[in-house]
Amino acid sequence: MDISFTLALIIGLYTFNQAVSGSNLRERVYNKVKNFAVTADPFKTHENIKSALACGMKCTSDCCFMANFIQTTKRCLLFRNLLHDNTGYVNPDITKWEQITPSQGSQILYTKSIYRDCQEIYNTGCDVDAVYTIQPNMGQPPFNIQCDMTSGGWDIIQRRIDGAQDFHFQTWDAYKQGFGDLQTEYWLGNDKIHILSNSGNYMIDFDLRHPNGNWFSESYDNFEITDESDKYRLTIGNAIGGDAGDSIHGHGAIYDPGNMQFSTIDRDNDGSGLNCAEALKGGGWWYSSCGRVKLNAVYSSDGEYDTGNKGLNWHNITKVHLYAGQYASIMETVMKLKQVLP
C-alpha cells in the first residue's frame, strides 16, 4: 500500500467517522475487517467506482452495514449484514487492520459497528426487512438474523413457510447451533437465542397462519432461556395480547412449557413418560406432558393435523378453527423477540 493511498485512507476513515457519529445508540465507526467468505448476495452493486473511499461513502445510508470494494473490477458491493465464516458467526475482530488477500481482488472492506438487536437497527431509520448482523452481548461473537422491520424491529428466532426445511429430525446439536436458511425457514439456534434473550427484557410474539389464510398472533412477556448447562430451560411470562388464544399457559400446569428444559429426538428432557419430540413427531421444544404447542413438528402440507401427529399445533387455533372438518395444521409460523424498553 503506497503512501498516497494510506493518507487518503486515513482521511477517508476520519470523514466516515464524522459523518456517522452522534447516534444515541452505539456509534457507527467504519473499520477494515478480515476477508471472511461472503455467504450472502449484496443488496446493491455499484459499477465503475474509482476508489475504496468512494465505495465506503456509498454505505452511509440505505440501511447499508458493509461495503466491499473490489479493486480489479472497480465494483462496490453493499451488504446489510457482515461477512462471516461457515460457522455463521461474524468475524469478531472488526477493529484489527489486516491486508486483504490480493487473490480475492478486494481492496478494502468498510463496516459499521454492530448493533445489539433488530430494534436498535430499526431505531437508526432502517425499515427494510432483511438479514442483519447483531451483537446482543459484546462478550460473545456477533451473528446474523432476519429482522422484521415492518412491525418495528423484531428479532425472528424461528420461521416456517412451506415445510421445505425439516425441523423434526434435527438433533440436539442442530438445535444448539441453529439450522435452515435465514431468508426462508430456520431455527436461529439455542445458543444464540440464549444470548439474545438474556441481553435485556424481551417479549415473544407467535404469528401463525391458519390453512384458510387467516393470520393469528399471541404475545407473552418475560421470555428467556438458560444456557446449555441447564438444557436451555424456558421462562415465559403472561399472555399480553393477541387473538390466537393462550395455548402456552391456558391448558393447565400439566401442559405448561414454562420452566421446562429443551428436548429433541435424541435428548429427552420433558415431563412425560414419552419423548414427546420423537413419539409425537414434535421436533425440538420445551415439553411438559407433550403440551398444546408443536411449532417445530413434522409439517403437514395439506393443512390437516392427522391422527399420526403430523402437523403444527397451536391448540387454541388448530382444535377450535377446524379446516375441512378436521383439526387444522398451522401453515406458517414466526417466532420473534423484541426488547421491552423502560
C-alpha positions in Angstrom: 0.0 0.0 0.0 1.7 3.3 -1.1 1.9 6.4 1.0 -0.7 8.4 -1.0 -3.3 5.7 -0.7 -2.6 5.3 3.0 -3.0 9.0 3.5 -6.3 9.0 1.5 -7.5 6.1 3.5 -6.8 7.8 6.9 -8.6 11.0 5.7 -11.4 8.8 4.4 -11.9 7.0 7.7 -12.0 10.3 9.6 -14.6 11.6 7.2 -16.7 8.5 7.7 -16.5 8.7 11.5 -17.5 12.4 11.4 -20.4 11.6 9.0 -22.0 8.8 11.0 -21.1 9.5 14.6 -23.5 11.1 17.1 -26.0 8.2 17.3 -27.7 7.9 20.7 -27.3 4.2 20.5 -23.9 2.8 19.5 -21.5 5.0 17.5 -21.2 3.6 14.0 -17.5 3.6 13.0 -16.0 2.2 9.8 -13.1 -0.2 10.1 -11.3 -2.7 8.0 -12.1 -6.3 8.6 -10.7 -9.7 7.7 -11.7 -11.2 4.4 -14.2 -13.8 5.6 -16.2 -15.7 3.0 -19.2 -13.9 1.5 -22.2 -16.0 2.3 -25.0 -13.7 1.1 -25.5 -11.7 -2.0 -25.1 -7.9 -1.8 -28.4 -5.9 -1.9 -26.8 -3.4 -4.2 -23.8 -3.2 -6.6 -22.2 -0.1 -8.0 -20.0 -0.3 -11.1 -17.0 1.8 -12.1 -16.2 3.1 -8.6 -12.9 4.9 -8.6 -11.7 4.1 -5.0 -12.3 2.3 -1.8 -13.2 5.7 -0.3 -15.9 6.3 -2.8 -17.3 2.8 -2.2 -17.3 3.3 1.5 -19.3 6.5 1.1 -22.0 4.6 -0.7 -22.6 2.8 2.6 -23.6 5.9 4.6 -27.3 5.3 4.0 -29.9 2.9 2.6 -29.5 0.5 5.6 -26.1 -0.5 4.5 -23.7 -2.0 7.1 -20.8 -3.1 5.0 -19.1 -2.0 1.7 -16.7 -4.2 -0.2 -14.6 -2.5 -2.9 -13.1 -4.8 -5.5 -10.1 -3.1 -6.9 -9.6 -5.2 -10.0 -13.1 -4.7 -11.3 -13.9 -1.3 -9.7 -17.1 -2.8 -8.3 -18.6 -1.7 -5.0 -20.8 -4.3 -3.2 -23.1 -3.2 -0.4 -24.4 -5.5 2.3 -26.9 -5.3 5.2 -25.0 -8.0 7.1 -21.3 -8.6 7.6 -19.0 -11.2 6.2 -18.8 -14.3 8.3 -17.3 -17.8 8.2 -19.1 -21.1 7.8 -20.0 -21.3 11.5 -22.5 -18.5 11.0 -20.5 -16.1 13.3 -19.2 -12.8 12.1 -15.5 -12.1 12.5 -15.5 -10.5 16.0 -12.2 -8.7 15.4 -13.6 -5.9 13.3 -11.1 -3.3 14.5 -8.0 -5.1 13.5 -6.2 -3.8 10.5 -5.2 -6.7 8.2 -4.3 -6.5 4.5 -7.0 -8.2 2.4 -5.6 -11.2 0.5 -4.7 -9.9 -3.0 -6.0 -13.1 -4.7 -9.5 -12.1 -3.5 -9.3 -8.9 -5.5 -10.7 -6.9 -2.6 -9.0 -3.6 -1.9 -10.7 -2.9 1.4 -13.9 -3.5 3.4 -15.7 -0.9 5.5 -18.2 -1.9 8.2 -20.2 -0.1 10.7 -20.1 -1.2 14.3 -22.7 -3.8 15.2 -26.0 -3.1 17.0 -27.4 -5.2 19.8 -30.7 -6.3 18.2 -33.1 -5.5 15.3 -34.8 -2.8 17.3 -31.6 -0.8 17.7 -31.1 -1.1 13.9 -34.7 -0.1 13.3 -34.2 3.0 15.5 -31.5 4.2 13.2 -34.1 4.6 10.4 -33.7 1.1 8.8 -37.2 -0.2 7.9 -36.3 -2.9 5.4 -37.0 -6.5 6.2 -33.7 -8.3 5.7 -30.9 -10.3 7.3 -28.8 -8.1 9.5 -25.8 -8.6 11.9 -26.4 -8.1 15.6 -24.3 -8.5 18.8 -26.6 -8.7 21.8 -23.6 -9.4 24.2 -20.3 -7.6 23.5 -18.5 -10.5 25.1 -19.9 -13.0 22.6 -19.5 -13.2 18.8 -22.0 -11.4 16.6 -24.4 -13.3 14.4 -26.8 -12.8 11.6 -30.6 -12.8 12.0 -33.7 -11.9 9.9 -35.2 -8.7 11.2 -38.9 -7.9 10.9 -38.7 -4.2 10.4 -42.2 -3.8 9.0 -43.5 -4.4 12.5 -40.9 -2.2 14.3 -37.7 -4.2 14.7 -38.4 -7.7 15.8 -35.7 -10.5 16.0 -37.0 -13.6 14.3 -35.8 -16.8 16.0 -38.0 -19.3 14.1 -39.8 -19.2 10.8 -41.7 -21.9 8.8 -43.2 -21.2 5.4 -43.8 -24.4 3.4 -42.1 -27.4 5.1 -39.1 -27.4 2.8 -36.8 -27.4 5.8 -37.0 -30.3 8.2 -37.4 -29.4 11.9 -38.5 -32.7 13.5 -35.4 -34.9 12.8 -32.9 -32.3 13.9 -30.6 -33.3 16.8 -29.7 -31.6 20.0 -26.6 -30.2 18.4 -28.5 -28.9 15.4 -31.0 -27.0 17.6 -28.0 -25.8 19.6 -26.2 -24.3 16.6 -29.3 -23.4 14.5 -30.2 -24.7 11.0 -32.0 -23.6 7.9 -31.8 -20.5 5.7 -32.3 -17.1 7.3 -34.0 -16.0 4.1 -36.7 -18.7 4.3 -37.2 -21.3 7.1 -34.9 -21.7 10.1 -34.3 -22.1 13.8 -31.8 -19.5 15.0 -30.1 -21.7 17.4 -30.5 -22.2 21.2 -27.1 -20.7 22.0 -27.9 -17.5 20.1 -31.5 -17.4 21.5 -30.0 -17.6 25.0 -27.5 -14.8 24.3 -30.2 -12.6 22.8 -33.0 -13.2 25.4 -30.6 -12.6 28.3 -29.3 -9.3 27.0 -32.4 -7.4 28.1 -36.1 -7.7 28.9 -37.6 -9.4 25.9 -41.2 -10.3 24.9 -42.0 -13.0 22.4 -44.7 -13.0 19.7 -46.1 -16.0 17.8 -47.5 -15.3 14.4 -49.5 -18.2 13.0 -51.2 -18.7 9.6 -54.3 -21.0 9.5 -54.8 -23.1 6.3 -57.8 -20.9 5.5 -55.3 -18.0 5.1 -56.1 -16.1 8.3 -53.2 -15.0 10.5 -53.4 -15.1 14.3 -50.9 -13.9 16.9 -50.3 -14.2 20.6 -47.6 -12.3 22.6 -46.0 -13.1 26.0 -43.8 -11.0 28.3 -40.6 -12.0 30.1 -39.1 -14.5 27.6 -35.7 -16.0 28.1 -33.9 -19.4 28.0 -30.9 -20.5 30.1 -27.7 -21.8 28.6 -26.8 -25.4 27.6 -25.6 -26.3 31.1 -29.3 -26.0 32.2 -30.5 -27.5 29.0 -32.0 -24.2 27.7 -34.7 -24.0 30.4 -37.6 -21.8 29.3 -39.0 -18.8 31.1 -42.1 -17.3 29.5 -44.4 -14.8 31.2 -48.1 -14.0 30.8 -50.1 -13.6 27.6 -50.3 -9.9 27.0 -52.2 -9.7 23.8 -53.3 -11.3 20.5 -56.1 -13.3 19.1 -54.6 -16.8 18.8 -55.6 -17.8 22.4 -53.2 -18.8 25.2 -52.0 -22.2 24.3 -48.8 -21.8 26.3 -50.4 -21.5 29.8 -54.1 -21.9 29.1 -54.5 -25.7 29.5 -53.2 -26.4 33.0 -49.9 -26.9 34.6 -49.5 -30.4 33.1 -49.2 -28.9 29.6 -47.4 -25.7 30.5 -43.9 -25.4 28.9 -42.8 -22.8 31.4 -39.7 -23.8 33.4 -39.2 -26.8 31.2 -35.9 -27.8 29.6 -35.5 -28.2 25.9 -36.0 -31.7 24.3 -35.1 -33.1 20.9 -35.4 -36.6 19.3 -32.0 -37.5 20.9 -32.4 -35.7 24.3 -35.5 -36.4 26.3 -35.9 -33.7 29.0 -39.7 -33.5 29.1 -42.0 -34.2 32.0 -43.9 -37.1 30.4 -43.2 -40.9 30.2 -42.6 -40.4 26.5 -40.0 -38.5 24.4 -42.5 -36.0 23.1 -40.1 -34.7 20.4 -39.9 -38.2 18.9 -43.1 -40.0 19.8 -45.4 -37.2 18.8 -43.3 -36.0 15.9 -42.9 -32.7 17.7 -39.4 -31.8 17.0 -37.3 -29.8 19.4 -39.3 -27.9 22.0 -39.9 -27.2 25.7 -42.4 -30.1 26.5 -44.1 -30.8 29.8 -46.7 -33.6 29.1 -46.2 -33.0 25.4 -48.2 -29.8 25.6 -50.6 -28.0 23.4 -48.0 -26.3 21.2 -45.9 -28.0 18.5 -44.4 -25.5 16.1 -41.3 -27.5 15.1 -43.2 -30.7 14.3 -43.5 -32.6 11.1 -45.0 -30.3 8.5 -48.5 -31.1 7.0 -48.7 -29.7 3.5 -52.4 -30.3 3.2 -53.3 -28.2 6.2 -54.8 -31.1 8.2 -53.5 -32.3 11.6 -53.7 -36.1 11.1 -54.1 -38.9 13.5 -50.4 -39.8 13.2 -49.5 -36.5 14.9 -48.2 -34.9 11.7 -48.8 -31.2 11.7 -48.0 -27.9 13.5 -50.2 -27.4 16.6 -51.4 -24.3 18.5 -54.3 -25.8 20.3 -56.5 -22.8 20.6 -56.3 -22.4 16.8 -56.0 -25.9 15.4 -58.6 -27.6 17.6 -61.1 -24.7 17.5 -60.8 -23.3 14.0 -61.3 -26.5 12.0 -60.2 -27.0 8.4 -62.3 -29.1 6.0 -64.0 -30.5 9.1 -60.7 -31.7 10.6 -58.2 -30.4 13.1 -56.1 -27.8 11.3 -52.3 -27.7 11.0 -50.6 -24.3 11.1 -49.2 -23.5 7.7 -46.8 -20.7 8.5 -45.1 -19.7 11.8 -43.0 -16.8 13.0 -41.5 -16.7 16.5 -39.9 -13.3 17.2 -38.5 -11.3 20.1 -38.5 -7.6 20.9 -37.0 -5.8 23.8 -39.4 -4.1 26.2 -37.8 -0.7 26.8 -38.4 1.2 30.0 
